[in-house]
Amino acid sequence: MHYGFPIIAGLLIFVVAITAPFAVGKAVTKQYKQPEPKKVVGEKECIESVEFMRTEHMQLLNEWRDWALRDGKRIYTNHAGKQFTISLQNTCMKCHTNKAEFCDKCHNDAGVSPYCWDCHVQPEGLK
């Protein structure tokens, strides 16, 4: 094998060049910390489980919008049978009081721009 050394050296350089961005990315990436909601006095849990809310909250908010505005339904019953008023500002923002630390932090990290505040007025102190 006359050209064995250059071929092996070229393959090693290729492998290093391909894997270098992954190694550098892993080294400089910070550990993401999920924001914690403030518990309201008398409330022990969110309207659904934490796992459900992290993955399905936008779908739930879209359903709430349709139920409240199109169907006139104003009460949501969760999987455990507990009822909540369908309201972004009076139900969700009761616990998630800091929009910048809760909503904006996650949405910015995920690279999404929700349209909630296109229609809803941000409560004072949440901007």
Secondary structure as UniProt FT lines:
FT   TURN            2..3
FT   HELIX           4..28
FT   TURN            41..42
FT   HELIX           50..65
FT   HELIX           66..70
FT   STRAND          75..77
FT   TURN            79..80
FT   STRAND          83..85
FT   HELIX           88..92
FT   HELIX           93..95
FT   HELIX           100..104
FT   HELIX           105..110
FT   HELIX           116..119
FT   TURN            124..125
//
